[in-house]
Amino acid sequence: MAGLTAQQLTEFDRDGYLVVEDVLDERDLEAIRSAYREIMDRECANLVAAGHLRPLRGTTFSERYIEALGQLDDMYLLYQHLDISLPMLETLEPSATMSTGKAVFDLLTHPRLLDVAESVIGPEIYSNPVQHTRIKPPRACLPETATDANVAATLWHQDAAVIEPSGDDTNMLTVWLAVTDATAENGCLIAVPGSHRGDTTLHCPGKIFQSEIYIPEAILDMASVVPLEVKAGGMVLLHKMTEHGSLENNSNDIRWSFDLRYQPTGQPTGRDVFPGFIARSAADPNAALTDPDEWAELWWEARDRIVAGQVENKFGGRWNDNATQPVCA
Ligand SMILES: O=C(O)CCC(=O)C(=O)O
């Protein structure tokens, strides 16, 4: 598969999203699954040793993950090792962690993925650091109060609203990759077709975490919402202005995805405290980062700068003034 067809580009322009099946093959998916099995086994052993977890009985990744989250008082003791971003908190511990292994770097720089991104944003491709792993257990296994979009349903938003105003003119593309099938039952993405053609929609500040901004349903065209189902190995492209969220996971199994973002090199990322990198360059192919260790080091250096107070780690604050809007009550 090379890039998108003219027909696919027309659909993306029309709807503000596009489902593209069969981007990654079984070997690509297995590389990710096996890297994540290793992280899970290592971190669960550490949590058992530290007395946070009883030994797990499950055998599959999914069984062990659900069991571990169910036992942990603070699921971030495990989750943060799986996410591909540092925590979006204003203060970070020196030990703040994330998943920066080779399998993740291989995903971020996967040629098929970059071919698709190139069709939309052109041949100078920068990996924007707004990125996450989402491994969502069945809703029934989460505490009722869990609202965090890494594990629970994602509230309505536009990705343009998630970044700082410095990135307002950046041509940022979201590439959402399904590691398991994503269905309406297990919590696939949902979107309002054509919503990318409007202005920025009003967002309310997060109720628990400032970064969890949301668009109230009262101001969305809920009658036109569509589910964006896609099979494992496929992906969903989102325009940065498309109003979207995700459904609850009402299945008995995990729903797993990565959301990655790309933009033309040279434009601001809108999240300056975290590191991006040149993923592909037609003009200067040698400018692309190819070493997974160098990529990981960029993140650890960013963490150290935040911990040392050299940069301000602020997220979502641009919507704080809307707290007084009746629709945000
Ligand atoms: O996977 C999800 O639940 C939400 C992802 C999302 O909203 C995004 O990538 O912008």
The ligand as a MOL file (V3000), in Angstrom:
LIG
                    3D

  0  0  0     0  0            999 V3000
M  V30 BEGIN CTAB
M  V30 COUNTS 10 9 0 0 0
M  V30 BEGIN ATOM
M  V30 1 O -8.9480 6.3050 21.6470 0
M  V30 2 C -9.6660 7.0760 22.2290 0
M  V30 3 O -10.4660 6.7280 23.0780 0
M  V30 4 C -9.6440 8.5400 21.9540 0
M  V30 5 C -8.5630 8.9790 21.0640 0
M  V30 6 C -8.7100 10.4080 20.7140 0
M  V30 7 O -9.6460 11.0880 21.0730 0
M  V30 8 C -7.7080 11.0340 19.9140 0
M  V30 9 O -6.8140 10.3480 19.4320 0
M  V30 10 O -7.7740 12.2690 19.7460 0
M  V30 END ATOM
M  V30 BEGIN BOND
M  V30 1 2 1 2
M  V30 2 1 2 3
M  V30 3 1 2 4
M  V30 4 1 4 5
M  V30 5 1 5 6
M  V30 6 2 6 7
M  V30 7 1 6 8
M  V30 8 2 8 9
M  V30 9 1 8 10
M  V30 END BOND
M  V30 END CTAB
M  END
